[in-house]
């Protein structure tokens, strides 16, 4: 009988050990291994020397893929804490700050900004024949956040009109292309939002971002000016030659960023594209928006505000970029980013075309000049970003890689 009890006890302990072992298996570890396996295979056909991709879900899980070195071809590995120039991904942060001020009643979305920012609202409209005319419509914060104020980009919009001569221009910004609220044109609008935030808050954009966004979210490696001791974490940059179609090469700098390691601190902070950040840091901001403005210790924005920011704010206005000028050295074009179904919210483009791998219609997204991109799919509870740090913008090498990462991410998340 004693042997029976001993045998039964042994079997109970043995079965319990098996159950505990299975219960203790980490499904996220297996999912991460699957992503690494898929992406490692994909990288065999890629010419990108450095990649960081990050995916998160609303349950708090995070999956990463990292490839290459901090400096191309060197031993020190790229990590989620490596620093990238995020350029236009700054716009989401600026929009979050502006909407905080709207929540506080210090700004109104549909109020004429003529008294607050006369140097902006007085900028004339340039017609196709080069004639400058005084605007009839007011400019509002809503126009700026939706890119319907008429401002374009100097290396894209204005090269279309040979009548425009920069040396004869006496205003702070380039001429507007149309009356506000009538068309969409991606441009310098968010730069003006940054100036408005500074004027209304009484503090620099740097101080405001740190106090009301970065510090609460724990974004300790996001800067307008990278501290000297942290500059060693800045990743290599690259381009594809004088026509934008050549072999990818490492560069020390270009006209937008003269040096990999900035020599001088900026004193004017651009709300349109001035930030440096890390994949891990920026993921904290994406997580906040994925969670409708909430973070561990409170809220950056109200849930209703985030829902407003992520829904169509331009009605029937088209995002069709047909006719826009694209400098092949800096931008391939907007093919694949926009289509007839695309719309714009108060910080993001809205992609209303679902993806075959599971990304839902209504996903919001944005990208930065050096091929950094993100999207937030609220319906699926998934957000993702990728960082490759090369030009021209919207290059197939990064776009296709992001698609493959997303396929793997949705597969393990389903």
NORGI-V764031 format. One record per backbone hydrogen bond with DSSP energy under -1.0 kcal/mol. NH is the residue of the N-H (numbers start at 1). CO is the residue of the C=O. If there is no record, write none. Layout:
nh-><NH	NH>
co-><CO	CO>
This chain:
nh-><5	6	7	8	9	10	11	12	13	14	15	16	17	18	19	20	21	22	23	24	25	30	31	32	33	34	35	36	37	38	39	40	41	42	43	45	46	51	52	53	54	55	56	57	58	60	63	65	67	70	74	78	82	83	84	86	89	90	91	94	95	96	97	98	99	100	101	102	103	104	105	106	107	113	117	120	121	122	123	125	126	127	130	133	142	144	145	146	147	148	156	157	158	160	164	168	169	176	177	181	182	185	188	191	192	193	194	195	196	197	198	199	200	201	202	208	209	210	211	212	213	214	215	217	219	220	223	230	233	234	235	236	238	239	246	249	251	254	260	274	276	277	280	282	283	284	286	287	288	289	290	291	292	293	294	295	298	300	301	306	307	308	309	310	311	313	317	324	330	331	332	337	338	342	343	345	346	349	350	351	355	358	362	363	364	365	366	368	371	372	373	374	375	376	377	381	382	383	384	385	386	387	388	389	390	391	393	399	400	402	403	404	405	406	407	408	409	410	411	412	413>
co-><1	2	3	4	5	6	7	8	9	10	11	12	13	14	15	16	17	18	19	20	22	26	27	28	29	30	31	32	33	34	35	36	37	38	39	42	43	67	387	65	385	63	383	61	381	57	55	53	51	76	71	68	79	233	277	275	86	87	88	90	91	92	93	94	95	96	97	98	99	100	102	101	101	139	113	117	117	118	120	133	176	131	127	125	109	140	141	142	144	143	153	153	153	157	161	165	166	124	150	148	179	147	152	188	188	189	190	191	192	193	194	195	196	197	198	204	205	206	207	208	209	209	210	213	214	218	276	227	230	231	83	70	389	249	240	239	237	257	252	270	223	84	80	278	279	281	282	283	284	285	286	287	289	288	291	298	295	293	293	302	303	304	305	306	308	344	314	321	327	327	393	334	334	339	350	348	309	365	343	363	359	355	351	360	376	349	374	372	368	368	386	366	384	364	382	377	377	56	375	54	373	52	371	370	370	238	330	395	396	398	399	400	401	402	403	404	405	406	407	408	409>
